[in-house]
Amino acid sequence: MAEIPLSGLARKLIADGLIDQEAAQDAVKSAQKERVAFTSYVVQNGLVSSYSIAKINSELFGIPLFNIEALDHEHIPRTAISEKLIRSNRCFPLFKRGNRLFVGVSDPTNEKAIEEVRFHSGLNVEAILVEEDKLTAAIDKFLDSSDQDLGDLDDEELDGLDVEAVDEDADEGAVTTDATDDAPVVKFVNKMLLSAIKLGASDLHFEPYEKSYRVRFRIDGVMQVAAQPPIGLAPKISSRLKIMSSMDISERRKPQDGRIKMKLSKTKAIDFRVNTLPTLWGEKIVLRILDPSSAKMGIDALGYEEDQKAMYLEALEQPQGMILVTGPTGSGKTVSLYTGLNILNTIERNISTAEDPVEINLEGINQVNVNPKQGMDFSQALRAFLRQDPDIIMVGEIRDLETANIAIKAAQTGHMVMSTLHTNSAAETLTRMLNMGVASFNLATSVNLIIAQRLARRLCPNCKKKLDIPKEALLQQGFSEEQAEGAAIYGHEPKGCDKCNGGYKGRVGIYEVVKITPGMQRIIMEEGNSIQISEQAQKEGFRNLRQSGLLKALQGVTSLEEVNRVTLD
């Protein structure tokens, strides 16, 4: 096999004895395969220390080396570069002197990033070298913070948190500030909310049993116990959460819904969606953390392969038609839809959404809370949208024939419609709508794209390790001959490390993206079953969820164990 040309940095690393020729070749090849910078790859995989890389780059390019850990975050020019540019270009605003903006980078060869920052900021941009791992830590801390970073709050500050309860059924602007005379319970509940946010949890579960009480967090899609307070505190914790959520604390026999706004500063607030459920031993209360930043991650952060991302972006550019996102609860459908809406959200377009409920507020988009009790269901909202001169309509979920028919009619009359269904694959989505009673001709001519998705946990880059798996075993898992030959499959330490959660940190999407082609339209109009549609999708080169998951395992993003968990029925 022909050798891959090495960069000046790679050659210098070899010359200084920090890495050998073969390892450098493998690193360049793997970095290209994973679409990451060579610098990032060698540091993340522990081949060369971050400091050694930065020092050599400084000598090669004549750029000063700066210790970003010594930077005073209070004086960072926060408005100079958008979050999107910081994420996509991996550059950090260090300081500003007049019309000159100094940005920290770990890869000085990435001139495109500097040009993009220069264009968007309108400033003269100068690059300063920083260490790769310290740059990653600084970016994470910066993007997770506003006026006050969550990690900076300690137990003594918990009592000072401004917690507001929002009554969605009350008059607009009616906000109540809660109060209670049980300080330990107040502090415990606030600590649970704060801990959940700091740990990146998506949900909190407060669960009473006959002889015990526990609090569990869902982190990266997996539940884990966070605390086990005395059973005697159960009624007080329940009352506290219900007061915060503007619920009726005397009502214990019926489920209730509410919302909590936790203000951490004048500009930083976290919302929680709250639901109570009467159980045998008391009320179970579940809080869903509504993270506004998840809607602004950008399509590159979601985990789409390049061809899948291109199909999604192409479908979003269509003037009319329907995009359907499918998957079970908690598979990231809402984030995929919000990401698409953010791309479409320009001054020239009128965008309306009907959601149950609205989870994240999006500036510039008209969002409607569906409330069947008041006669506002999805079909009613859709009818109103069509009289509001819309360009793009998002329906939270297609649940019945009436909603499906109105959505399809909108997609056929010059509107882009986006929605979700609870199905397991793209093919099953089409047959579900046919079974609802949607006319096959209307379905075939209105749907442009279907995305089925799951969320898998990412392997922790700090403690993941290469596994020795026989080729025969990989073939049995579904890898092709070409993929199984020399495949590098990674796993994790049993207990993980101090920087992750059991070997995993964060999640990544696994997608089946299927464009509705003439061949599929023919099968739909003949009312073919999901097996026929799946076979046609395979013939036309669309990867199913299993194949996409195996690709993520080959890339070292997640483990084979995790792929099996989320893709095997």
N, C-alpha and C positions, 0 to 999 in steps of 0.2 A: 504494500500500500504506500502511495506517495506521501511524503512528509508534508505537513501543513506549514506554510511560512510562519515564522515566529516574529512577534513584535520586538521592538528594541528592549522593552521591559523584560520580556521572556528571556531574550539572549543575555541580558545583564544578570538576571537571576541565576542562569546556568553558569555564567562566567564567575560569579561570586560564590558558587558552590552551594547556593540556597535551594536548588532544585536540579534534578538531573534531566537530560535531554528527553528521555522517554516520558517522564512525568509531565514535563512542560508540554510536549505534544498532546498527551492525553487531556491535559487541562484546557488547552486551546480548543480541542475538538469538543469536549464536554461543555465548555462555556458557550460555544457556538450553538450546540444542540439545545441547551437550556435557554438560549437567548439572553444571557447575562454577560456583563463585562468580564474580561479575563481577571482583572483586579479583584472583583467581587467574588469570583469563583474560587480563586486560590486562597483567599482569606476565609471565606465561609467554610471551606473544606479543610482548613487547618494545614495547608501545604506550605505556606510561608506566613510569617507573622505580619500583621497589619502595619506595624512600625517599619519593618524592613522594606516593604513595598513602597510606603510613602517616602522613606528616605531616598531610595533609588530613583523614584519618579522625580523627586525634588532636584537631584543631581542631573538627571537626564534632560529635564525640561527647563531648568533654571527658575523654578517657581518656589517661593518660600514655603516652608512647612510650618503649620500652625497647630497648636494644641487646642482643639475645640472645647475640651473640658474646662479650660480656663476662661471661657467666654461668659460674660455677664448676660444672662438671658433677658434681663430687664431692659437692656439697651439694644436688643435685636430690632432691626427695621422690619417689623412684622408685616407691614402693608406693601413692601417693595416687590415681593414675589408671591403669587397665589399658591394655595395649597396644592393645586393640581400640577403646577410647574415643579414644585419641590418634590412631589412624589414621582412624577414621570421622568424628570431629568436628574434626580439625586444630587441636587445642589442646595446649599444652605446659605441664607443671607446672614453674613457675619456682622458687617457694619457698613455705614454709609458716610462718605466724606464729600460734601458738596454734591456734585453730579456723578460721583464715582461710587459704584456699589461693589463691595468685595464679597465674593461668594466662595464657600468652601466646597471643594470637589475632591474625590478620591481618584478619579480617572482623568488626567489632563488631556487625553486624546479625544475626549468627547466634546469636540468644538461645537457640534450642533446644539448641545444643551446651553452653552454660553451664548450662542447667537439667539436662541429662542428667548432666553431671559433678557438679553439686551433689547430685543424687539418689543417684548411685552412691557418691560419696565420703562423704556425710553431713557435709560441711564447708560453710562459707560461702565461696562462690567469687567472686572478683573478677577481671575481665578486665583485661589490660594489653596494649596494642598493640605488635606486633613487625612487622618487615618480612616480606613474603610469602616472598621467596627465602631469607632467613635462617631463617625458621620451618621451611621445607621441609628445609633442611640440618640444622637442629637435631633435627627429628623423625627423619630418616634415621639420623643419628649415634646418637641415643638408643636407637632400636629395634634397631640393629645391634650394640649393646654390652651387656655384662653388667658384671662387675667390671673387665674389661679390654677395651678396644676393639681389634679386630683391626688396625686401621690404626695403632695406637700401637706395635706390635711392630716392631723394626728387626732388622737382621742379627745384631747382637750378642746379642739376646735369643733368637734361634732355637735356640741350643744348650741353652737352659734350658727349652724346652718339654717337658712331661711327656707322652710318647707311650706309650699302653698298647695292647697287642694283646689282643683278646678272642677266645678259642677257643670257638666256638658249640657244638662237640661235646664240650667238656670239662665237668667237674662245675660245677654252678652256683656262681658266685662266683670261679671259677678265673681269675685275671688275671695275665698275665706282663708284666713290664717289660723292654723290649728293651735290648740293649747291643751295641755293635760297636766295633771298634778303628780304624775308618776315619773319622776326624772330618770330612774334606771331603765324603764321600758322605752322612754323617748330615746335615750342614748343607745340602747341596744338596737332598736329599729333603724336609727340613722346609721349606725355602724354597719349593719347588714346591707343597707342600700349602697353605702359608699364602697364596702368591700366588693360587692357584686360588680360595680362599675370598674373598679381598679383591676379586677381579675378578668375583665372582658366577658362577663356572663351575659346571656341573652334573657334569662328568666330567673326569678326567685320563687321558691315554693315554701310556704309556711304551713306545716302539716301537723295536726293534732291526732294522737292515738290514745288508746286507753291508759297506758302507763308511761307514755313518753311524748316528747314534742321535738320535732326536728325542722331545721331550715336547710334546704338544698338549693344549690345553684346549678343551672345548665351552662356548662362551659364547653365551647367547641362542640356543641351538640350532645354532650354526655353529662348526665346528672352526677353530682357529688355532694356529700354532706358538708355543710359549712359550719353549722352550730347545732347544739342540742340543749336548749335552755330548759329549766325546770318546767314540768307539766303545769304547775300552778300558775305560771305566767301566761298560759295560752289565751285565756279570755282577755287579759289586758293587752297582749300583742295584737289580737284580732281587733279590739276596740280602737287601739291606736291607729292601725292601718286604715280602718274604716272612717275614722275622723279625718285623717289626712286625705282620703279619697272622696270626701263629701258624701259618704253613704249614710244610710239610716242605721245607727248602731243598735237600735232596738229590734230590727228585723234580722232574725237568725234562721228563718225557715225557707227563705227564697234566695236564689243567686242574685248578686248585685254587681253592677259595673261602675267603675270610677276611674279617676286619673289623678296622678300626683305630679306636681312640678317641684323639683328640688333645685333651688337656686343656690349656686355656689359663689356667685359674684354678680355684679351688675349686668354682665353680658353672658355669663355662662349658666346654663340651666339644663337639667336632664329631666325628661319626661318618663313616667311609668304608666302603663295601662294596667289597671287592677281589676281582678274578678274574684268574687267570693263564691264558695260552693259549700252548702250544708252537708256535712258528712256524719258518720255515726258518732264520732267523739268530739264534734265541734266544727268550726268553719275552716276549711282549707282556703288559703288565699294565695293566688298566683299573680306576680307582677311581671310584666313584659317590659324590658328596657327599650325605649325608643331612641335609637342613636341617629341623630341627624347626619353625622359624618358618613354613615354607611350609604346614604343616597348620593354622596358626592365623591365616591371612591374613584370613579372613572372606569371605563370598560376594560382597560389594561390590567386592573387589579383584581378582576373577577375570576380569571383563570381560563378564559376562552382560548382555544388554539387559534392560530392566525387565520385559517380558512373559515372557522366558525365565526370569529369576530367580523370578518369581511362580509359574511352572509347577513349577520345581524345589522351591521351598519347599512348595507345595501337595502335591506327591507325597511329600515327606518327612513331612508331617503325617498321611498315610494310615496306618491301623492295620495294613494288610497289603498285599501286592503286591510287585512287583519293579521296581527302577530299574536300568537298564543304561547304563554309560558306555563308549563305544567310541572307537577311534582307534588309530593306529600307536604304536609304542614312542616314548616321549618327548613325547607330546602333552598331558601333564598330567592323565591319567585319575586317577592316585593322589591328586593334590591335590584334584580335584573330589570324590572319594569321602570323603577325610578331612575336607574342609570340611563335607559333609553329616553325617558322623558327629559332628563337633564340635557341630553344631547340635542333634543328637539326644541328645548325651551329658549326660543328667541323672541325678540320684540315683534317679529312679523307673524307669529302664529298664535292662535287662540286655542289653549289647551284646557280641557275640563276632565276631572276625574270623579268617579263615584266609588267610595271605599267603605268598608265595614270593619272597623272604623278607620278614619284617617289616622295613620300612625306618625307620619313625619310631614311637617309643613314645608312646602316647596314654594319659594318666592316666585311669583309670576305665573303660577298655575292655579286655576280655580278648582278647589277641592271641596267635595260634598260628602258629608257624613250620611251614609245610608241608615235609616231608622224605620224599619217596617211597622213598629207600633204607631208611628205618626203618619203612616201611609206613604213613606218615602222609601221604596225598595229600588233595586237596580233598574228594573224596567221603567219605573216612573222617572228616575233620574235621567235615564237615556232619552226618553221622550222629550224631557225639558231641554237637554243638551242640544238636540237637533233643531230646536227653535232659537238657539243662542249663537248661531253662526259659527260652529266649531271647525277647526282644522284637524285637531287630534283629540280623541276620546279614549280615556282609560277606564275600564270597568273592572272593579276589584275581583269579581268572580262571575262566571257564567254558570248559574245554578239551575235554570229552567228553560223551557222552550221559548217562552215569551221574551226573555232577555236575549237569548241566542238569536232569535229572528230579528229583533230590533238592531242588535249589534251588526248582524250580517247585512241588513238593509243599509245601515250607515256606511259600512265598508264598501258597499257597491255604489254608493252615491257621492263619492268624492271625499270621503273622510278616512283618516288612518285610525284604526281601532286597535287597542291593545287590551288583553285580558288574560285571566288565568283559569285553569281547570285543575281539579285534583285527579289526575290520571298518572300512570306510571311511565308512559312512553309516548312518543309522537304519534305512532300508529294507533294506540289506544285512544288518543285524544280525538282523532277523526271518527273512529267508530262510536265513541261516546256521544258525539254530537249527532251522528246519524241515528243512534238509538233514542236520543231525545225527541227526534221527529223533525230535525232540520232537513230540508230538501237537499238531496245529494248534489243537484246542479248548483244550488246557491253556495253550498259548502265548498265545492271544487273551484268555483270562480272567485271566491272572496278571500280565502285564507292564503296568505303569502308565505308565512314562515311559522314553524312550530319549534319551540325550545323545551326539551325535557331536561330537568336538572336535579342534581343532588349536591350536598355539601360534604366534603371529606376533610378530615383533620390533616393539617400540614405537619410533616416531620420537623422536629426542632433541628435547625441547622447546626446547633451547638453540640448535640449528642447523637445525631443519626449515624448509623454505621452500615457499611456494605455487608450484604449477606451472601453466603455461598449456596446458591440454589441450583440443583441439577437442571440441565436443559430439558429433560423429559418432564420434570415437574412444572416448568414454565409453560411447556406446550399444553399440558393438561389444564392449566389455568386459562388458556385462551390466547396466549401469545403466538404470533406467527413464527415460522422458521427463522425468518430474517431478524425478527425482534429478539428471539430467544438466544440467538448466536451472540455470545459475548455481552449479554445484557447485564447492566449494573443495577441490581435491586437493593434498596436500602430498607433498614428497619431501625429500631431504637433500643436504647437500654431499658430493661424492664421497669425501672422506676423513674426513668427520665433524668433530668438534671435540675439544678436550682433555677434555671431560666425557662422552664417549660412545665407542662402539665402531663406527666406520664409519657414523655417522649414526643409530645405534639405541642404545637404552638400556632394558633390561628387556624383558619379553614380556607379551603379553595373549592371553587365550583367544578363539577364534572358535568359535561353537557352533551346532549344529543341535539344537534341543530339540523333540522330538515327543511329544505326549501321545497315548496309544492311545485313539482315539475309536470309537464304534460302527461308523462307516464302515470304519475300518481293521480292526476285529475281523472284519467280514464278509469282507474280502479275505483275511485270514489264514486264516480257517476254510475258505475256498475254495482255500487254498494258492496264492494269487496270487504273482506274481514281484515283484522289487524295483522294477521300473519302475512297476507298477500301484500299489504302496504309496507310492512317491515322488510320483506324480501325485495321489493322494488327499491326501497331506500338503500339497501345494501348494494344492489346492482349499480345504483347511480353514485356510489362512493361516499355516502353519508355514514359516519361512525355512530354506532349506538352507544348507550351509556357505558356498557361494559368495556367496549373498545377504547372509549375516551378515558376511562378510569385506568386501564392498563397502560395507556400512554403516559398518564401522570405518574404511575409507578416507575416506568422506564426513565422518566425525567428526574427521578429522585425527589419529587415534590411530596409524595405521600407513600405509604407502605402498601404492600400487596394485601396485608390483613385488613387495612382500612378500605381499600377498593372492594374487597369481598363483602365487607359489612354494609356498604351503601349501594352496591350494584347487584348483588345476588338476591334473587327473589326467594 
